[in-house]
């Protein structure tokens, strides 16, 4: 007689309850909660984490920390400036001399100019920081 390894069962693999209905059934302890951590799974507690099911509230920080990279302060794209240009002229925040708009982004609360969008009209911009691409589009030297 040849000894063979018994074949692994493939039935009910990946099934949480293995055909016995609710998660608490067919435990061999009746319909009680069990011995350790008993009554945790009552009233849908099985779907919660262990501590929430017990009624313990989480505290402290949760989730991923915010990235420290990127732009500090507010930034604005060239396209957004053109979208808001008429409104700023009406409000007196931007002045127009002949065909050039004079925009002081620092006074408007922005710290950096980004390159999104295309240049459609002449702009004279005052801002603390400017991206390399935005400087190329406007034809100025970036520091």
C-alpha positions as CSV (number, residue, x, y, z in Angstrom):
1,X,0.0,0.0,0.0
2,X,1.3,3.4,-1.0
3,X,1.1,6.3,1.6
4,X,-0.1,9.4,0.0
5,X,-0.5,12.9,1.4
6,X,-4.2,13.7,1.8
7,X,-5.4,16.2,-0.8
8,X,-5.9,19.7,0.5
9,X,-9.5,20.8,0.7
10,X,-10.4,23.5,-1.8
11,X,-14.1,23.8,-0.7
12,X,-15.1,26.9,1.1
13,X,-11.6,28.6,0.7
14,X,-12.0,32.3,1.1
15,X,-15.4,32.0,2.6
16,X,-15.7,33.6,6.0
17,X,-18.4,31.4,7.4
18,X,-17.8,28.1,5.5
19,X,-21.5,27.6,4.9
20,X,-22.7,28.0,8.5
21,X,-24.5,31.3,8.1
22,X,-23.6,33.9,10.7
23,X,-20.0,34.2,11.9
24,X,-20.9,33.1,15.4
25,X,-22.5,29.8,14.5
26,X,-20.9,26.4,14.4
27,X,-18.2,27.3,17.0
28,X,-18.9,24.4,19.3
29,X,-20.0,26.7,22.1
30,X,-23.6,27.2,21.2
31,X,-24.9,30.7,20.3
32,X,-23.1,32.5,23.1
33,X,-20.3,34.9,22.4
34,X,-17.6,32.5,23.3
35,X,-15.1,32.5,26.1
36,X,-12.5,35.2,25.5
37,X,-13.7,38.7,24.5
38,X,-17.2,37.4,24.9
39,X,-20.2,39.2,23.4
40,X,-18.0,41.3,21.2
41,X,-19.7,40.1,18.0
42,X,-23.3,41.0,19.1
43,X,-25.4,43.3,17.0
44,X,-23.0,43.6,14.0
45,X,-19.9,44.0,16.1
46,X,-18.2,41.4,14.0
47,X,-18.0,43.9,11.1
48,X,-16.3,46.5,13.3
49,X,-12.8,46.4,14.6
50,X,-12.3,44.8,17.9
51,X,-12.0,48.0,19.9
52,X,-14.9,49.8,18.3
53,X,-17.1,46.7,18.9
54,X,-16.3,47.0,22.6
55,X,-17.2,50.6,22.6
56,X,-13.6,51.9,23.0
57,X,-13.2,55.2,21.1
58,X,-10.0,55.7,19.1
59,X,-7.9,58.7,20.1
60,X,-4.7,60.4,18.8
61,X,-3.6,60.9,15.3
62,X,-4.8,58.6,12.5
63,X,-4.0,58.3,8.9
64,X,-1.0,59.3,6.9
65,X,1.0,62.4,7.9
66,X,0.7,65.4,5.6
67,X,3.6,65.8,3.2
68,X,6.1,68.4,4.1
69,X,7.2,68.8,0.5
70,X,5.7,71.2,-2.0
71,X,4.8,74.8,-1.8
72,X,4.4,76.6,1.4
73,X,1.8,79.3,1.3
74,X,-0.7,80.0,-1.5
75,X,0.2,79.6,-5.2
76,X,-1.6,80.6,-8.4
77,X,-1.4,79.6,-12.0
78,X,-1.2,81.9,-15.0
79,X,-4.6,80.7,-16.3
80,X,-6.2,81.5,-12.9
81,X,-4.9,85.1,-13.1
82,X,-6.5,85.5,-16.5
83,X,-9.8,84.1,-15.2
84,X,-9.9,86.6,-12.3
85,X,-8.4,89.5,-14.2
86,X,-11.7,91.3,-15.0
87,X,-13.0,90.9,-11.5
88,X,-9.8,92.3,-10.0
89,X,-9.9,95.3,-12.3
90,X,-13.5,96.1,-11.3
91,X,-12.5,95.8,-7.6
92,X,-9.5,98.0,-8.1
93,X,-7.0,95.3,-7.1
94,X,-5.3,95.3,-10.6
95,X,-4.6,98.4,-12.7
96,X,-4.3,98.6,-16.5
97,X,-1.9,100.8,-18.3
98,X,-2.5,100.9,-22.1
99,X,-2.4,97.1,-23.0
100,X,-0.5,95.9,-19.9
101,X,-2.1,94.7,-16.6
102,X,-0.2,95.4,-13.4
103,X,-0.8,92.6,-10.9
104,X,0.6,92.6,-7.4
105,X,0.1,89.0,-6.3
106,X,1.8,89.6,-2.9
107,X,-0.9,92.2,-2.1
108,X,-3.6,89.7,-3.2
109,X,-2.2,87.1,-0.8
110,X,-0.3,84.8,-3.1
111,X,3.3,83.7,-2.6
112,X,4.2,81.9,-5.8
113,X,3.3,82.0,-9.5
114,X,3.0,78.6,-11.3
115,X,3.1,77.9,-15.0
116,X,-0.3,76.5,-15.6
117,X,-2.0,78.0,-18.6
118,X,-0.8,80.2,-21.4
119,X,0.1,83.9,-21.7
120,X,-2.7,85.8,-23.6
121,X,-2.1,89.4,-22.7
122,X,0.8,91.5,-21.3
123,X,1.2,91.2,-17.6
124,X,3.5,92.9,-15.2
125,X,3.5,90.8,-12.0
126,X,5.0,91.3,-8.6
127,X,5.4,88.1,-6.5
128,X,7.8,86.7,-4.0
129,X,8.5,83.3,-5.9
130,X,8.1,82.1,-9.4
131,X,8.5,78.7,-11.0
132,X,11.1,78.3,-13.8
133,X,8.4,77.4,-16.4
134,X,6.3,80.4,-15.5
135,X,9.4,82.7,-15.8
136,X,10.0,81.3,-19.3
137,X,6.4,81.8,-20.3
138,X,6.5,85.4,-19.1
139,X,10.0,86.0,-20.6
140,X,11.7,87.0,-17.3
141,X,14.6,85.5,-15.4
142,X,13.8,83.4,-12.3
143,X,16.1,83.7,-9.3
